[in-house]
Amino acid sequence: MLDSIQKHLLEEVADLHSVPEGAYNIRSNGQLESRNTTANIDIITKTDKSGIDIKIKDNTKNESVHIPVVLSKSGLKETVYNDFYIGENCDVTIVAGCGISNCGVQDAEHDGVHRFFVGKNSKIRYIEKHYGEGDGTGNRILNPRTEVYQEEGSYVDMEMIQIKGVDSTNRTTIAKLKKDAKMVVHEGIMTHGGQKAESSYEVELNGEGSSADVVSRSVARDDSTQIFSASLIGNTKCNGHAECDAIIMDKAHVVAIPRLDANDVDAALIHEAAIGKIAGEQLIKLMTLGLTESEAEEQIINGFLH
C-alpha cells in the first residue's frame, strides 16, 4: 500500500488521485506496487533487466497507459528500462513521470531509459513529469533517456516537464523519423537554488515529408544552471524547428546550443534562442493591478512555462 507521501508524489507527477482507468504500472521504491492490463495493452516484466515491455495492439484507440515511479527512501538508486511497442493505426496517451521525496542524507536517484517503437499512422501523446521534495541534505537526481523510432505517417506529441525540486537532471532524447512522420516536443523546466539541468535533443529526419518541432521553455533562478542543446539532422526533404526560450533570474546561468545539419537541398531547418530577464514593463503592469512584485513575478513565470 502506498503511504501519504507516495500518494502525494503520484498526484504531482501523474495527476493520479486514485487508481487510473485502463492499463497502468505503478513502481514504488524499486518494486512493483500495482499493475493492470487491458485487452489491447499488455505490460510484461522484463526478465533480463529491471523494467517492463508495453505492447499495444494495432488499431488501439482512445486508451491510456500510466507508468509512474515514486521514490521515498533516501539512498535508493535505480535504472529502469521500459520499451513501448505501439502497433499500427493507434491513438493512445502514455503518462510517465517520477517523483522523489528525500528526507535523508543520502542521494536518491532514478534513471529511466524509455524506447518507443511507433507503428505506421499511429499517434501517441507522451507526458513525463519530474518532481522532487523533502528536507533532507541528500540530492534528488533524475536522468531520463528517451529514444523514439517513428514509422511512416506516425505522430508523436511529447510533454517533458520538470516541475521543481530536482537537484540534478541530465535528459537525453534521440529520435529517428521515417516518411511523413511528425514529432512535437514541449519542454518546461524550473530550476532554483544550486540545481543543474541539462537537456539534449537529437532528431534525425530521415523520411521525405518528415517534420519536427522542439520547443523548450525554462526559468532559472538563484544560482542554478541550465544547458539546452538541440540538434536537427535533415537527410531528405523535411522541416525542422527548434526553439529555446529562457527566463534568467538572480545569479543563474543558462546556455543554449543549436546545431542544424542539412544533408539535402530541400531540408528546411530553423533554430531560435532567446535568454533574458523578466521585462520591467510586465512587472509594472501587473503591480498596477494590485499584485506585489513577487506575486507579479510568479504570475509571469507560470504563464510563461504553461
Backbone hydrogen bonds, N-H to C=O, Kabsch-Sander energy under -0.5 kcal/mol:
donor,donor_aa,acceptor,acceptor_aa,energy
7,K,3,D,-2.3
8,H,4,S,-2.0
9,L,5,I,-2.1
10,L,6,Q,-2.1
11,E,7,K,-1.8
12,E,8,H,-1.9
13,V,9,L,-2.4
14,A,10,L,-2.1
15,D,11,E,-1.1
16,L,10,L,-1.3
17,H,15,D,-0.6
23,A,64,S,-1.3
24,Y,36,N,-2.1
25,N,66,H,-2.8
26,I,34,S,-2.7
27,R,25,N,-0.5
27,R,68,P,-2.2
28,S,31,Q,-2.9
29,N,70,V,-2.7
31,Q,28,S,-1.6
33,E,26,I,-3.2
34,S,26,I,-1.4
36,N,24,Y,-2.6
38,T,41,I,-2.6
42,D,55,K,-2.5
44,I,53,D,-2.7
46,K,51,G,-2.5
52,I,81,Y,-0.8
53,D,44,I,-2.8
54,I,83,D,-3.3
55,K,42,D,-2.6
55,K,53,D,-0.6
56,I,54,I,-0.5
56,I,85,Y,-3.0
57,K,40,N,-2.5
57,K,55,K,-0.5
59,N,88,E,-3.2
60,T,57,K,-1.2
61,K,59,N,-0.5
62,N,91,D,-1.4
63,E,91,D,-0.9
65,V,93,T,-2.3
66,H,23,A,-1.8
67,I,95,V,-3.1
69,V,97,G,-2.0
70,V,27,R,-2.3
71,L,99,G,-2.5
74,S,72,S,-0.5
75,G,107,D,-0.6
76,L,73,K,-1.4
78,E,109,E,-1.8
80,V,111,D,-2.6
81,Y,50,S,-2.7
82,N,80,V,-0.6
82,N,113,V,-2.8
83,D,52,I,-2.2
84,F,115,R,-3.4
85,Y,54,I,-3.2
85,Y,83,D,-0.5
86,I,84,F,-0.7
86,I,117,F,-2.5
87,G,56,I,-1.7
87,G,85,Y,-0.6
89,N,120,K,-2.5
90,C,87,G,-0.5
91,D,60,T,-2.7
92,V,123,K,-1.9
93,T,63,E,-1.9
94,I,125,R,-3.3
95,V,65,V,-3.2
96,A,94,I,-0.6
96,A,127,I,-3.4
98,C,129,K,-2.1
99,G,69,V,-2.2
100,I,131,Y,-2.3
101,S,71,L,-2.9
102,N,100,I,-0.6
102,N,133,E,-2.6
103,C,101,S,-0.6
108,A,139,N,-2.8
109,E,76,L,-2.6
110,H,141,I,-2.1
111,D,78,E,-2.6
112,G,110,H,-0.6
113,V,80,V,-3.1
114,H,112,G,-0.6
114,H,145,R,-3.0
115,R,82,N,-2.3
116,F,147,E,-3.0
117,F,84,F,-2.6
118,V,116,F,-0.7
118,V,149,Y,-2.5
119,G,86,I,-1.5
119,G,87,G,-0.7
119,G,117,F,-0.6
121,N,152,E,-2.2
122,S,119,G,-1.6
123,K,90,C,-2.8
124,I,155,Y,-2.4
125,R,92,V,-2.0
126,Y,157,D,-3.1
127,I,94,I,-2.7
128,E,159,E,-3.0
130,H,161,I,-2.4
131,Y,98,C,-1.9
132,G,164,K,-2.6
133,E,100,I,-2.3
136,G,102,N,-1.9
138,G,104,G,-2.6
141,I,108,A,-2.8
141,I,139,N,-0.6
142,L,168,S,-2.3
143,N,110,H,-1.6
145,R,112,G,-3.0
146,T,172,T,-2.9
147,E,114,H,-2.9
148,V,174,I,-2.1
149,Y,116,F,-2.8
150,Q,148,V,-0.5
150,Q,176,K,-2.4
151,E,118,V,-2.2
153,G,179,K,-2.3
154,S,151,E,-1.7
155,Y,122,S,-2.8
156,V,182,K,-2.4
157,D,124,I,-2.5
158,M,156,V,-0.5
158,M,184,V,-3.2
159,E,126,Y,-3.0
160,M,158,M,-0.6
160,M,186,H,-2.5
161,I,128,E,-3.0
161,I,159,E,-0.6
162,Q,188,G,-2.9
163,I,130,H,-2.6
163,I,161,I,-0.6
164,K,130,H,-0.5
167,D,140,R,-1.4
167,D,165,G,-0.6
168,S,140,R,-1.5
169,T,196,K,-1.8
170,N,142,L,-0.9
171,R,198,E,-3.4
172,T,144,P,-2.3
172,T,170,N,-0.5
173,T,200,S,-2.8
174,I,146,T,-2.6
175,A,202,E,-2.2
176,K,148,V,-2.3
177,L,204,E,-2.6
178,K,150,Q,-1.3
180,D,208,E,-1.5
181,A,178,K,-2.0
182,K,154,S,-2.5
183,M,211,S,-2.0
184,V,156,V,-2.8
185,V,213,D,-3.1
186,H,158,M,-2.8
187,E,215,V,-3.0
188,G,160,M,-2.4
189,I,217,R,-2.0
190,M,162,Q,-1.2
191,T,219,V,-2.3
195,Q,192,H,-2.0
196,K,167,D,-2.2
197,A,225,T,-2.4
198,E,169,T,-2.4
199,S,227,I,-2.8
200,S,171,R,-2.5
201,Y,229,S,-2.2
202,E,173,T,-2.3
203,V,231,S,-2.8
204,E,175,A,-3.0
204,E,202,E,-0.5
205,L,203,V,-0.6
205,L,233,I,-3.3
206,N,177,L,-1.7
206,N,204,E,-1.1
207,G,177,L,-1.2
209,G,237,K,-3.0
210,S,207,G,-2.0
210,S,237,K,-0.5
211,S,181,A,-2.1
212,A,239,N,-1.8
213,D,183,M,-2.0
214,V,241,H,-2.9
215,V,185,V,-2.6
215,V,213,D,-0.6
216,S,243,E,-3.0
217,R,187,E,-2.8
218,S,245,D,-1.9
219,V,189,I,-2.4
220,A,247,I,-2.6
221,R,191,T,-2.0
221,R,219,V,-0.5
223,D,193,G,-1.3
224,S,221,R,-2.1
225,T,195,Q,-2.4
226,Q,253,H,-2.5
227,I,197,A,-2.4
228,F,255,V,-2.7
229,S,199,S,-2.5
230,A,257,I,-2.1
231,S,201,Y,-2.7
232,L,230,A,-0.5
232,L,259,R,-2.5
233,I,203,V,-2.9
233,I,231,S,-0.5
234,G,232,L,-0.6
234,G,261,D,-2.6
235,N,205,L,-2.3
235,N,233,I,-0.7
238,C,236,T,-0.6
238,C,266,D,-1.1
239,N,210,S,-1.9
240,G,268,A,-2.8
241,H,212,A,-2.1
242,A,270,I,-2.2
243,E,214,V,-2.7
244,C,272,E,-2.5
245,D,216,S,-2.4
246,A,274,A,-3.0
247,I,218,S,-2.5
248,I,246,A,-0.5
248,I,276,G,-1.9
249,M,220,A,-2.2
251,K,222,D,-1.5
252,A,249,M,-2.1
253,H,224,S,-2.2
255,V,226,Q,-2.3
257,I,228,F,-3.1
259,R,230,A,-1.8
261,D,232,L,-2.8
263,N,234,G,-3.4
263,N,261,D,-0.6
267,A,264,D,-1.9
268,A,238,C,-2.4
268,A,266,D,-0.7
269,L,267,A,-0.7
270,I,240,G,-2.3
272,E,242,A,-2.5
274,A,244,C,-2.5
276,G,246,A,-1.9
282,Q,279,A,-0.6
283,L,279,A,-1.5
284,I,280,G,-2.5
285,K,281,E,-2.2
286,L,282,Q,-1.8
287,M,283,L,-2.5
288,T,284,I,-1.9
289,L,286,L,-1.0
290,G,287,M,-1.5
291,L,286,L,-1.4
296,A,292,T,-2.5
297,E,293,E,-2.3
298,E,294,S,-2.3
299,Q,295,E,-2.0
300,I,296,A,-2.2
301,I,297,E,-2.5
302,N,298,E,-2.6
303,G,299,Q,-2.1
304,F,300,I,-2.1
305,L,301,I,-2.5
306,H,302,N,-1.6
